[in-house]
């Protein structure tokens, strides 16, 4: 089972319409610093607590998600990070790490 949830700032990239057409769920947030991170972190915590999935995949190097990853680890969920940092804190507590640039090159 897979889930797709995208959170985008109200003012920003402007991909909401395109994502909705591609059948992604898009939730708009205010254009305040950290609003999208807080909402996404809360959503991930809800998923971890309810054990909706067995694997948490994050496409980010953002250390704001460390506590969620630690909780997922305590609950024996697999953790996967796709990011750019070669030595990020998320990479160290993930079960698997994939470089975004390597994925784009097809490695």
WOPEDA-V13383 format. One record per residue. SS is DSSP state (~ for helix, > for strand, _ for the rest). BURIAL is 1 if it has 16 or more other C-alpha atoms within 10 Angstrom, else 0. Layout:
BEGIN
[[SS BURIAL] [SS BURIAL]]
END
This chain:
BEGIN
[[_ 0] [_ 0] [_ 0] [_ 0] [> 0] [> 0] [> 1] [> 1] [> 1] [_ 0] [_ 0] [_ 0] [_ 0] [_ 0] [_ 0] [~ 1] [~ 0] [~ 0] [~ 0] [~ 0] [~ 0] [_ 0] [_ 0] [_ 0] [> 0] [> 1] [> 1] [> 0] [> 1] [_ 0] [_ 0] [_ 0] [_ 0] [_ 0] [~ 1] [~ 1] [~ 1] [~ 0] [~ 0] [~ 1] [~ 1] [~ 0] [~ 0] [~ 1] [~ 1] [~ 0] [~ 1] [~ 1] [~ 0] [~ 0] [_ 0] [_ 0] [_ 0] [_ 0] [> 1] [> 1] [> 1] [> 1] [> 0] [_ 1] [_ 1] [_ 0] [~ 0] [~ 0] [~ 1] [~ 1] [~ 0] [~ 1] [~ 1] [~ 1] [~ 0] [~ 1] [~ 1] [~ 0] [_ 0] [_ 0] [_ 1] [> 1] [> 1] [> 1] [> 1] [> 1] [> 1] [_ 1] [_ 0] [_ 0] [_ 0] [_ 1] [~ 0] [~ 1] [~ 1] [~ 0] [~ 1] [_ 1] [_ 0] [> 0] [> 1] [> 1] [> 1] [~ 1] [~ 0] [~ 0] [~ 0] [~ 0] [_ 0] [_ 0] [_ 0]]
END
